[in-house]
Amino acid sequence: MAFIDYYTVLGLDKTASEADVKKAYRKLARKLHPDLNPTDKQAQTKFQAINEANEVLSDQVKRKKYDRFGKDWEHGEEFEQQRRDQEARGGRTAFANNDDSDFSSFFESMFGASQGRGNAPRTGQDLHATMQLGLKDILESHKETITVNGKQIRVTIPAGIANDQVLKLKGHGVKGINGGADGDLIINFEVKDFPGFERKGNDLYCQTSISLYKAVLGGDTTIDTLNGKVKMKIRAGTQNGERIRLKGKGIPAYKKEKEMGDLYVSFQVSIPQNLSPEQVMLFEQLMQMD
């Protein structure tokens, strides 16, 4: 089997961090996704290659084996056990120098035709996909269809799913070989904040502007939430930056739609400008009474 340099596939070097691997994969996946290249066979082949590279390099255990054993990384444990057994018998190992050709010779002898390597069951590769959502998309559990390698898959998206959360759909990856299990589909979710709202866990934070007069005297105001407009009372003497809580107006807990976070609203008091002479006089009178 020809050696595939997974680092080159993702445009990285061996010093790349986990974050570098993730970033490179996402960038290439968006560019090469079959949905964007339905007639480009070369792009589809590259897409499968970056999925394979990401599966190995994003997994610390697999990456460590790959860095040590190269193309034969999947059988690294068998190699180590064979080496230990031979040394325990006092024998001299022919592959003690970790030379790639020595590895290959060892694996060929261990998994060659005499042992039916070509007919052995092999698990299919996992596939990776990214799904982008907004905060309003996660207020209720719902289903969406995602296309992976030309195949449409119906995905249930639980309410309250978090940004960068991963779901695994077993058996929806590449088909196994010789009766081996099918690979899995691994979906990474990117949940974007809604304009004007910041998410922290299941709680939401926003700001609203109120007039100086309303801050001093109190009154009512209407604000937007993810579920629509809500009328709320403002107490007399509200300070700039003061925050109140609207219970149950946040994000549902993951897979628990009835357990809702809260919405925290901060008040920004708007100072009036271009006052008339009469208004200036009234403020001066108030200042003298203070």
N, C-alpha and C positions, 0 to 999 in steps of 0.2 A: 504494500500500500504506500503510495507516494506521501511524503511528509507535507502536511499543511501547516504553515506558520500562522497560527491564530492571531499573533500580534500584528503581523503584516496585514491580515485580512481586515482588522479594525483600525489600521493606520497608527499603531502604538509601538512603543518599545517595551522591553521587559521590566522597566522601572515604573510602568504605569500603575497608578493607584486604582482601588476599586471604583472610586468616583470617576476616574478617567475612562475606565472600561465602560461604565454605565453611560457616560456622556457620549462617547464615540459610537456606541451601539445605537443609542436613540437617534443620533444624527443620521447615521447610515440607514436605519430602519425606516425613517420618514422618507428618505430619498428613494429607497429601493423597494418600498412596499408594493406587493402585487396589485393593490387597488389603484395605485398611481401608474403602474406599468403593466397593464393587462396583456399587452401583445409583445412585451420585451422579454424573451426567454433568458437572455443574458442577465438582465436585472433580477429575474426570479431566481436564477442560479446563485447570484451573488447574495441575494436575500437569505437563502438557505445557508450559505457559507457564514454570514455574519451571525445568524442564529446559533449555529454550531460553535462558532468562536466564543460568543457571549456565554453560552451555556458552560463552557469549560473555564474561561478566564474570570467569570463572575463568581465562581465557586472556589473558595480558598483551598479545599481539599483537592479538587480536580486540578486546579492550577498548579499546585505544588507538584503533583505527579507529572503533569504535562511538562513543567520546566525541567524535571529530572530525567524523564524517560522519553520525551519527544513523542513521535508518532505511536509508540507502543505504551503510552501512559496508562491505558485502560488495564494493562496486564502487569503494572509495576509491582503489585503485591506478590503476584506469582513469581516474578523474577527475584524479589528479595527473599522469599521463602526458599526458592531453589538454591540461591547463593548461601543462605544460612545452613541449609541441610548439607550442602557440599562441604562447607568449611567445618561443620560439626563432625563430618566423617574424616576430616584431615586431608581432604582433597584440595587441589589447587584449582581455583575458579578461573576459567578461561575468559571471563568477562569482568574481571576485577577492576579494570581501568575505566569502566563505564563508557566504553567506546560505542558509538551508535551502531556500527556494524556488528559488534559483539552482542548488543541487545537484540538486534534483528535476527541473528543466528539463533540465539537462545529462544526467542519467541516462535521462530519458524519450527524449531525442533519440538517445542512444547505444544504448539497449536497448529501443527502442519496437517497435511492431508491425511496422515495416518490416524489422526485423532478427529478427523471430520470437522475441522475448523470452518470450512466453507459452508457446511450444512448446519452449523450450530445456531440455535435461536439467538437473535440479537434484538434488544429493545430499540424501538425507533427513537430518533432524536426528539428532544423537546423543542417546541416552537415558542417564540416570544412575540408579544404584541403590546402596543401601548394604546390606551383609550383615554381620551381627554373629556373631562366633564366639568360642569360649572356647579356652584353651590346649590342652585335650584334643582339640579338633576339628581341630587342625593337626598332630597327631602322625603322621598318615598321609594320603597323598593320597586324596581321595574325591570323590564327586559329590553335588551337592545341586541341588534344583530351585528356581528363583526365578521369581516371576510379575511380569512387567513389562507394563503396559498390557493386562492380561487374557491375555497370552500366556505360557505356561510354557516356561522355557528351562533345559536341563540344563547345569550349570556344573561343570567339574572344578576342585576347589580343591587346589592343590599343597601338599604337606607343608611346614611351616616358613614359611608366608606371614606377613608382618609386619603390625603395626597400621598403618593408613592406607595400606597398599599398594593399588595400583590395577591392575586387569586390564581389558583391552579385548577385547571379543568383536566381531569385524568382522561387519558385515552384520546385526546383531541390533537395530538401532535403527529409526527411522521409515523407511518405504519411500521410495525415491527417486521423483521426479516426471519424467514423460516419458522414462523409460529411464535416469534418473540412478541412481548407486549408492545402495544402502541405507545409512543411518547405522549407527553402531556403538553397542554397549551398553558403558558404562563403569561398572565396579563398584568401589566403594570398600569396603575391608574394615576393620572395627573388631574387633580381637582383644583381648579383655579378659583381664587376669591372673586366674589361678585363686586362690581364697582361700588365703593362706598362702605364695604363691609370687610372686616378682618376676622378670620376664624382662628380660635384658639381652643383646640379640642372640640367639644360640642357647643361651646359658647361663641357668640358673635359680638363684635364691637363696631360701633358706628358713632358718628357725630351729627348733631343737628344745630342749626343756627336759630337763636331767638332774639327778639328785640330787647333793648335795655328796659323798656317800659314793662314788658312781660316778665322779665327777670326780677324787676323790683316789685311789681304789683301781683304777679302770678296770673294764671289763666290756663287756657287750653292750647294745644298744638297738635298737628297731625304729622306723623312720620311714616316713611316707607319701611316695610320689613320684607323679608323674602316671601312672605305669605300674603302680602297686600298692605294696605294702609291701616294704621292704628292711631286712634285718638288718645292722647295722654294729657294728664294734668301737670302743670308746672306750679310749684309752690312759690309763694311770695318770698323774695330774698334769695332766689337761686343764684349761686356764684358761677363765674366763668370757669369752665372745666369740670363743674360738678357732674357726677355720673349717677344715673339711676338704672335699676334693673327691671326688665320686662320678663317675667317668668314664663318659660316655655316657648319663647320666640326665637330659640336658637336652632341648632342642628340636632336631629334625632341621634341617639346612641346607636352604634353599629349593630345592625340586625335587631334593634329594639326601638321600633318606630314610636312607641308610646312614651319612651323616656327621652324627653327633650331637654336640650341645653337652654340657656337663657340669652337674652339680648341686652347688652349694656350700652346705654345711650349717654354720650357726653355732650353737655351744652356749651356752645360757643356763643357768648353774648356779643351781639353786634352793637357797636357804639355809633350813635347817630352822627352824621356829618352835615355840613351846610345848614346849621341851625339858623332859624329866623331870629331877629332881635328879641321878640317876645319869648321864644324858647330859651335863649341865652339868659334873659332876665329871670325866668323861672328857675333855671339851674343855679343861678347865683343866689337866689333867695333860699333855695334848698341847702346850698353850701353854708350859708350864714346860720341856718338853723341847726346844722350838724354839731 
